[in-house]
């Protein structure tokens, strides 16, 4: 488990986490593992992969089979009759490309999660792991470059500097600059 996820779990444990907070840890950890496993294929095929994580009828976490998207988009589908409660989306950001600002979630990533009523997680070619708050419309970096597998072609000197928190408006502005 990466240090950041361990520290989040420790913080919740020390403060008497409730079920929702503990579930956040479980979801984050499950998605981290899933995205880490998808990175190599995403880079090799230069495609995004996406899906959903939710709860089944027994309250157990289940993850949809990853869906193959395009070079700059992927729209996950809920497996019919599977979830009582969808919790979050997840997706990779394909291979490193100088022409694409893929080290941060896009504004459309944030809007899609807001419209679906879920949070989201994004893995980047540089190995960053992002959390999208689907209610607030924000993106927060959970761990930085190399915390997930990196595209061999990734160059940290390419593109604009990357912060660790963005609002939807800041992402919109970043895309128009």
N, C-alpha and C positions, 0 to 999 in steps of 0.2 A: 504494500500500500504506500503510495507516495506520502512524503512528509506532510504536505498540506492536508490531505484527507485524514491522516492520523491525528493531526492537531485539531481539526474540526471535531472529530469523534471524541477526543479527549476533553475538549471544551464542553461538549454536550454532556458527557458523562459526569464531569465535575459540577455542572450546574443543574443536574437533575433533569435531563432531557425528557420531554414528553414523547408520546408515540409519533407525532408528526415530525419532530426533529430527528428521532431515531430512524424513521422511514426515509428522511432526506439523505442520511448517511448511507443507508442501504441502496437507495436508488442511485446516488452519485457513484458509489463504489461499483455497482453492477454496470452502469453505463461506461465508466472509466475502463473497465475490463473489456467490454464489447467494442468500444472505439479503438482501444489499443490493438485488438485482434484484427480490426478492419483496415487499419492504416496502410499496411503493405499492399493489399489488393487495390485500395483506393488510389494509391500512387501509381501502381503498375498499369492500371486501366485508365488512369486519369478520369475517374468518375467519382461522384459523391455516392455514399451509401447512407441509408437512413432507416429509421424505424421508430417504434414507440415502446415505452415501458409502462406497465400498469399493474393493477391488482386483479387477480382472478376472484371467483366467488368465495374462496376460502381466505382471502386477504393475503395471498402469497404473490410476490413479485413475479411477473412474467415479462419476457422481452420478445417482441415480434421478430420474425426473420428479417434480416436487413434487406432492404429493397435497393436495387441498383438504379441510380439516377443518371443525370447528364454530367457534363464537365462543370457546370455551375448551378445546378439545381437538383433537388430530390424531394419528392412529396411523399411522405410515408402514408400508409393506409392502415386503419385499424383492422385487425383481423375480426371478421364478424362473429359476434357472440362470445368473444374471448374475455373482454374486460368488463368488470363492474365499474372500475374507476381508472380511466387513463390518467397517468401522472406526468409524463414527460416525453418529449421527442428527443431524438439524437441523430446527428449526422456528421459525416466527415466532409472536408473541404477539398477533395481531389488532390491532384499533384501541384507542386509549386509552379507558378506561372507569373512572370514579371508583369503581365498586363492585368492581373487580378489581385485585388486587395483581400487575400484569403486568410490573413493572420488574425482577423477579427470577424465576429459574426456580422452578417449584412443586416441592413434595416429590414429587408424582406424576411430574413430568418426570425427576427424579433416579432414582426407583425404576424407571421404565420402562427407562431406559438401563442400570441395573444388571441388571435382568432379561434384557435383550437382550444383555448382555455387550459393550456398546460405550460409547464416550464420546459426548457430545452437545454441541450448540451451539444457543443460543437468541438470537433477536433480539427486542428489546422495542419498544413504541411510542415510547419516548424515545430510541431509537437505540443502546441498550446492546447489547454483544456478549458473551455468556457462554459459558464452557466448563464442561461437566459431566464430572467424572471418574467414569466408570462402575464403577470398581473401588473407589475410596475413598468414593464417595457424597457428593461435595462439588461446589460450584459456585463458580467463580472468574471475576470480571469481567476480560475481556480488554481492553475499552476502554469508556469511559463515554458519557454522553449525547451524542448527535449524531455518534458515530463511524460509525453506519449512518444511513440516512434516518429522520427522525422523522415521526410522525403530526402533521399540522398542528394537531390538537386537543390534543396533548400539553401538559401544564402541569407543570413541574418542582415546583411547590408542592403538587400533589395527592399524597396517599398518604404512607405512612411513609418515613422516610429509608432510603436504600439503601446497604448496605455493599459491600465488594468481594470478600467471601468468605463462604460459608455451608456448614455441614455439613447433612446431611439432618435431623438433630435440630433445628438452628436454623431451618431452613425450616418444619418441622412446627410449632414454637413460634410463628413469625411468622404462620402461617396461623390459629392458634387465638386470637391476641391481638385 
